Amino acid sequence: MTEPMQDAAGQPDPGIAQPSPGAQLAARRQQFGWTVEQVASQINLAPRQIEAIEADNYAALPGMAVARGFIRAYAKLLKIDAAPLMAQIGNAPSATEHAIPERRTVAAASFTPHRPATRARRGGTGKLVVGAVMIALIGAGAYAAMRSGVGTTLVDRIAQHMPGAKKKDAPSDASAGNAASESVVETPAAPAVPAVGETNGPASPAAVSPAVLGTQSPAAATAPAPAAPAASLTPSPSLEAAPAPAAADKALVLNLREDSWVEIRRADNSTVVSRVMRAGSSERFDVAGPVTLVVGNARGVDVTYRGEPVSLKSGAKNNVARVRVQ
């Protein structure tokens, strides 16, 4: 008779409400005489997160999966069995309903929309640069040919094969004299050639015969005209593309193989980011100075800073890593 009575007395009365997990943890912490800040520093959490756990405010934590990990670490520090606490948390549907769905929608909308547009812009800029360089090379080649005299020889050859040139070779000396006089009248059109580069001076047109120069000078003057605007297009893309590598020097990149809560704080304790990041995503942050990085799931996250890997094992405790990046 005595043994059943002892068993019944040792079991908790179902009619009596059990303290919540947060209340049990808070009471145990007070028995040890610890403050919230002392507990937070030992398990690498923020004081506000310890207060949310003790108040059973799971909506203030970054999701129930991360909240369970926090509670296990807290219970282990206080030497409490975490299994009953997990069972009590499983009976709280409101906490699981509020945290997880909102995080899923935010994570799904933050990565993919802008990458195709960036690639399209890069491809369009590359085509513009290639086209401008090709135009500049063609214009520079035409201008160099005119200065070196190659252009005048080409004009002579074209003039010999034209029908008008054959007719002018056949007449007598009198008609040749008339043609010479006409070419002398037309020679004022020749100064249009030096307009392409005024600093070089009209040295080369003097060696060309008057008849050929008078008949072909308008065509020769119009050919090199596009060289000047084409050459002015080339420097601008190179100047815009130069500062791009400087921004990548201070990039902090996180590649997540598993879901993890991540918090990044600056030296003045201002928050850069504090949220759950999903597995398979890649996050990039440009930091200007030293920052403190806290990762809730150190085994599932790879971190690089300025292209070099950052080890999370040295600052990890209970799979929660806290490292200073600078």
C-alpha positions in Angstrom: 0.0 0.0 0.0 2.8 2.4 0.7 4.6 2.0 -2.7 1.7 3.1 -4.9 1.2 6.1 -2.6 4.8 7.0 -2.9 4.7 6.8 -6.7 1.6 8.9 -6.8 3.2 11.5 -4.6 6.4 11.7 -6.8 4.6 12.3 -10.0 3.4 15.9 -10.9 -0.3 16.5 -10.5 -1.8 16.9 -14.0 -4.2 19.4 -12.6 -1.5 21.8 -11.5 -0.1 24.0 -14.2 3.7 23.5 -14.8 5.9 26.6 -15.1 6.7 27.6 -18.6 10.2 26.8 -20.0 11.2 30.4 -19.8 10.1 30.6 -16.1 12.0 27.5 -15.2 15.2 28.8 -16.9 14.8 32.2 -15.2 14.3 30.6 -11.8 17.3 28.4 -12.2 19.5 31.4 -13.3 18.4 33.3 -10.2 19.4 30.3 -8.0 22.9 30.6 -9.5 22.9 34.3 -8.8 23.7 35.2 -12.5 22.5 38.2 -14.4 21.1 38.2 -17.9 24.3 39.7 -19.3 26.5 37.0 -17.7 24.4 34.2 -19.2 24.3 35.9 -22.6 28.1 36.2 -22.7 28.6 32.6 -21.8 26.4 31.1 -24.6 27.2 33.9 -27.1 23.7 35.4 -27.3 22.4 38.9 -27.0 20.8 39.9 -23.7 17.5 40.7 -25.4 17.4 37.1 -26.7 17.9 35.7 -23.1 15.0 38.0 -22.0 12.8 36.8 -24.9 13.5 33.1 -23.9 12.7 33.7 -20.2 9.5 35.5 -21.3 8.5 32.7 -23.7 8.4 35.3 -26.4 9.4 33.0 -29.3 8.1 35.4 -31.9 11.0 37.8 -31.0 13.5 35.1 -31.9 14.7 34.2 -35.4 12.4 31.2 -35.8 11.5 28.1 -33.8 14.4 26.0 -35.1 16.9 28.6 -33.8 14.9 29.2 -30.6 15.1 25.5 -29.7 18.9 25.6 -30.2 19.1 28.6 -27.9 17.0 26.9 -25.2 19.1 23.7 -25.4 22.3 25.8 -24.9 20.7 27.7 -22.0 19.5 24.5 -20.3 22.9 22.9 -20.7 24.6 25.9 -19.1 22.1 25.7 -16.1 22.4 21.9 -15.9 18.8 21.3 -16.7 17.4 18.4 -18.7 16.2 20.0 -22.0 13.8 17.2 -23.1 10.9 18.3 -20.9 11.4 21.9 -22.0 11.3 20.9 -25.7 8.1 18.9 -25.0 6.4 22.0 -23.5 7.5 24.2 -26.5 6.0 21.6 -28.9 2.6 22.3 -27.4 2.8 26.0 -28.3 1.4 26.2 -31.8 1.3 30.0 -31.8 5.1 30.3 -31.7 5.6 28.0 -34.7 2.8 29.7 -36.7 4.2 33.2 -36.4 8.0 32.8 -37.0 8.6 30.3 -39.9 6.2 31.4 -42.7 7.2 35.1 -42.6 10.9 34.2 -42.9 10.2 32.0 -45.9 8.5 34.7 -47.9 11.2 37.3 -47.1 14.1 35.0 -48.1 12.4 33.9 -51.4 12.1 37.5 -52.6 15.5 38.9 -51.7 17.9 37.1 -54.1 16.9 36.3 -57.7 15.2 39.4 -59.2 18.2 41.6 -59.8 20.9 39.1 -61.1 19.6 38.7 -64.7 19.3 42.5 -65.2 22.9 42.9 -64.0 24.1 40.3 -66.5 22.2 42.0 -69.3 23.6 45.4 -68.4 27.1 44.0 -68.4 26.6 42.4 -71.8 25.2 45.6 -73.3 28.1 47.7 -71.9 30.6 45.2 -73.3 29.1 45.4 -76.7 29.1 49.2 -76.6 32.8 49.2 -75.6 33.8 46.8 -78.4 31.8 48.8 -81.0 33.4 52.1 -79.9 36.9 50.5 -80.0 36.3 49.2 -83.6 35.1 52.6 -84.8 38.1 54.3 -83.3 40.5 51.8 -84.9 38.9 52.3 -88.3 38.9 56.1 -88.1 42.5 56.1 -86.8 43.6 53.8 -89.7 42.0 56.1 -92.3 43.6 59.2 -90.7 47.0 57.6 -90.6 46.7 56.5 -94.3 45.9 60.1 -95.3 48.9 61.5 -93.5 51.4 58.9 -94.8 50.4 59.4 -98.5 48.7 56.0 -98.9 45.4 57.7 -99.3 46.6 59.9 -102.2 47.9 56.9 -104.1 44.5 55.2 -103.7 42.8 58.3 -105.0 45.2 58.3 -108.1 44.3 54.7 -108.8 40.6 55.2 -108.6 40.9 58.3 -110.8 42.7 56.3 -113.5 39.8 53.8 -113.7 37.0 56.3 -113.8 35.4 57.1 -117.2 36.0 60.8 -116.8 39.7 60.3 -116.4 40.1 58.4 -119.7 38.3 61.1 -121.6 40.6 63.8 -120.3 43.8 61.9 -121.4 42.6 61.7 -125.1 42.3 65.5 -126.1 45.1 67.6 -127.6 47.5 69.9 -125.9 44.9 72.7 -126.1 42.3 70.8 -124.2 45.0 69.7 -121.8 45.8 73.4 -121.2 42.1 74.1 -120.6 41.9 71.2 -118.1 44.9 72.5 -116.3 43.3 76.0 -116.0 40.1 74.4 -114.7 41.9 72.4 -112.1 43.7 75.6 -110.9 40.3 77.2 -110.4 39.1 74.3 -108.4 42.1 74.0 -106.1 40.6 76.1 -103.3 38.7 73.0 -102.3 41.9 71.3 -101.3 42.3 73.0 -97.8 39.3 70.9 -96.6 41.7 68.0 -96.1 43.8 69.6 -93.2 40.5 70.3 -91.3 40.7 66.8 -89.8 43.8 67.7 -87.7 44.7 71.4 -87.8 47.9 71.0 -85.8 49.6 68.8 -88.5 49.6 71.5 -91.2 48.9 71.1 -95.0 52.2 69.5 -95.9 51.1 66.3 -97.7 48.5 67.8 -100.3 51.3 69.9 -101.9 52.9 66.8 -103.5 49.7 65.8 -105.4 49.2 66.9 -109.0 46.6 69.8 -109.3 44.3 68.0 -111.7 43.8 64.9 -109.5 43.5 66.9 -106.3 41.0 69.3 -107.7 38.7 66.5 -108.9 38.9 64.2 -105.9 39.5 66.5 -102.9 35.8 66.6 -101.7 35.6 62.8 -101.4 39.0 62.7 -99.6 37.9 65.4 -97.2 34.7 63.7 -96.1 36.2 60.2 -95.6 38.2 60.9 -92.3 35.4 63.1 -90.7 34.0 60.3 -88.4 37.5 59.8 -86.8 37.2 62.6 -84.3 33.8 61.7 -82.6 34.7 58.0 -82.7 37.9 58.6 -80.8 36.1 60.6 -78.1 33.9 57.6 -77.3 36.6 55.3 -76.2 37.9 56.8 -72.9 34.6 57.0 -71.1 33.9 53.2 -70.7 37.4 52.6 -69.4 37.0 55.4 -66.8 33.7 54.0 -65.5 34.9 50.4 -65.3 38.1 51.2 -63.3 36.6 51.7 -59.8 34.8 48.3 -59.8 37.6 46.2 -58.1 37.9 48.6 -55.2 34.4 47.7 -53.8 35.2 43.9 -53.8 38.2 44.4 -51.4 35.9 44.8 -48.4 33.2 42.3 -49.2 32.0 39.9 -46.5 30.4 36.9 -48.2 28.4 34.2 -46.4 27.6 30.9 -48.2 25.0 28.9 -46.3 24.8 25.1 -46.6 22.2 25.0 -43.8 19.7 27.4 -42.2 21.4 29.7 -39.7 20.7 32.8 -37.7 23.3 35.5 -38.5 24.0 38.8 -36.8 26.5 41.5 -38.0 27.3 44.5 -35.8 29.6 47.4 -36.4 32.2 48.8 -33.9 29.6 51.3 -32.6 27.2 48.4 -31.9 24.8 49.4 -34.7 23.2 46.4 -36.5 24.1 45.6 -40.2 21.8 42.5 -40.3 20.1 40.2 -37.8 17.9 37.5 -39.3 17.7 33.8 -40.4 19.4 33.0 -43.7 18.3 30.0 -45.6 20.3 27.0 -46.9 21.6 27.4 -50.5 21.7 31.2 -50.4 24.7 33.5 -50.6 24.8 36.8 -48.8 27.2 39.7 -49.5 27.9 42.7 -47.3 30.3 45.6 -48.0 31.8 46.6 -44.6 34.0 49.6 -44.1 35.5 48.8 -40.7 35.8 46.0 -38.1 32.5 44.2 -37.4 31.4 41.4 -35.0 29.9 38.4 -36.7 27.6 36.0 -34.8 26.6 32.7 -36.5 24.0 30.5 -34.8 24.9 27.4 -36.9 28.7 27.6 -37.4 28.9 24.1 -39.1 26.5 25.1 -41.9 28.0 28.4 -43.0 31.2 29.3 -45.0 32.5 32.9 -44.6 35.0 34.8 -46.7 36.3 38.3 -46.2 38.3 40.1 -48.9 38.5 36.9 -50.8 40.1 35.0 -47.8 38.2 32.3 -45.8 37.3 33.2 -42.2 37.4 30.3 -39.7 34.4 30.0 -37.4 35.8 27.1 -35.3 38.1 29.3 -33.2 35.2 31.4 -31.9 32.5 28.6 -31.9 30.9 27.4 -28.7 27.9 25.1 -28.7 27.9 25.5 -32.5 27.4 29.3 -32.1 30.4 31.3 -33.4 31.3 34.8 -32.5 34.2 36.3 -34.4 35.6 39.8 -35.0 36.3 40.5 -38.7 38.6 43.4 -39.6 
